């Protein structure tokens, strides 16, 4: 699980907006951009090119 202190300081790399954890806690979600960034080994992969549509993630 991602450290809550890390989550508090992270922002979306695309819009610089606030982010949140997905329901399954496997992604970081930006509701403004509708992007989801995968969390791998407790480290978020905050690359815009690697992000997926957050609508697809929230359906899982």
C-alpha atoms as one frame of an Amber mdcrd trajectory, in Angstrom:
protein
   0.000   0.000   0.000   1.157   3.493  -0.830   2.361   5.635   2.076  -0.240
   8.288   2.943   2.467  10.959   3.337   3.635  10.304  -0.218   0.070  10.464
  -1.484  -0.379  13.849   0.223   2.495  15.441  -1.722   1.923  13.870  -5.142
   0.152  15.797  -7.889  -0.913  14.896 -11.400   2.048  15.372 -13.752  -0.262
  16.514 -16.556  -2.506  19.145 -14.932  -0.751  19.575 -11.544  -4.102  18.820
  -9.867  -4.973  16.704  -6.857  -4.917  12.921  -7.041  -6.484  10.068  -5.066
  -6.137   6.315  -4.712  -8.390   4.078  -6.777 -10.872   1.838  -4.977  -8.635
  -1.191  -5.495  -5.560   0.850  -4.398  -3.621  -0.231  -7.490  -3.749   3.158
  -9.215  -3.491   6.856  -8.495  -6.380   8.726 -10.112  -6.589  12.291 -11.398
 -10.288  13.139 -11.695  -9.502  16.319 -13.618  -7.592  14.568 -16.433  -9.381
  11.215 -16.082  -6.005   9.499 -15.941  -4.927   6.555 -13.799  -1.287   5.939
 -12.910  -0.307   2.362 -11.943   1.284   1.675  -8.553   4.015  -0.955  -8.856
   5.782  -2.267  -5.719   4.415   0.675  -3.685   5.852   3.173  -6.179   3.522
   5.150  -8.457   4.462   5.244 -12.130   3.675   8.913 -12.748   4.409   8.988
 -16.479   1.708  10.540 -18.647   2.482   8.155 -21.516   1.980   5.161 -19.189
  -1.339   6.371 -17.748  -4.658   4.767 -18.640  -8.194   6.126 -18.682  -9.494
   6.285 -15.108 -13.028   5.370 -16.237 -11.727   1.928 -17.230 -10.072   1.458
 -13.828 -13.081   2.453 -11.739 -15.212  -0.194 -13.492 -13.021  -2.992 -12.119
